[in-house]
């Protein structure tokens, strides 16, 4: 079961995904939320991150913990 979070502003459910991309500097891991569960869905939040919600749009975001 993929990690999901419900938006307090809109009430929509979002699923956490991960994708590894190739850049000029090497490989980079991208984390993003989607309304549907697709390939690359994660079961939990990566270590060192927390979920916050954008006050303007209500979209969930991953933020590095300090």
C-alpha positions in Angstrom: 0.0 0.0 0.0 1.5 3.3 -1.0 1.9 6.2 1.4 -1.0 8.6 1.1 -1.9 11.9 2.6 -5.2 13.8 2.5 -5.3 17.5 1.9 -6.9 19.5 4.6 -7.8 22.3 2.2 -9.3 20.3 -0.7 -10.0 16.9 0.8 -8.2 15.1 -2.1 -5.9 12.1 -1.5 -2.4 12.2 -2.8 0.1 9.3 -3.1 3.9 9.6 -2.7 6.1 8.6 -5.7 9.8 8.4 -6.4 11.7 8.7 -9.7 15.4 8.6 -10.4 16.5 10.9 -13.3 19.7 11.4 -15.1 21.1 15.0 -15.1 24.4 16.5 -16.2 25.6 16.2 -12.6 24.7 12.6 -12.3 21.6 10.7 -11.0 19.0 12.6 -8.9 16.1 11.2 -6.9 12.8 13.2 -7.3 9.9 12.8 -4.9 6.4 13.9 -5.9 2.8 13.4 -5.0 0.1 12.3 -7.5 -3.7 11.9 -7.2 -3.4 8.4 -8.6 -1.2 5.5 -7.5 1.3 4.6 -10.3 4.6 2.7 -10.7 7.2 4.1 -8.4 4.8 4.6 -5.4 6.5 4.5 -2.0 5.3 2.7 1.1 6.7 5.3 3.5 8.3 8.8 3.7 12.0 8.8 3.1 14.2 9.2 6.2 15.0 12.8 6.9 11.8 14.2 5.3 8.4 15.5 6.6 5.2 16.2 4.8 3.8 19.7 4.8 0.9 21.2 3.0 1.0 24.3 0.8 -1.2 27.0 2.4 -2.1 28.5 -1.0 -2.8 25.4 -3.1 -3.4 22.7 -0.5 -0.9 20.4 -2.3 1.3 18.2 -0.1 5.1 18.7 -0.3 8.1 16.9 1.1 10.4 19.0 3.2 13.9 18.0 4.5 14.0 17.9 8.3 16.7 20.0 9.8 
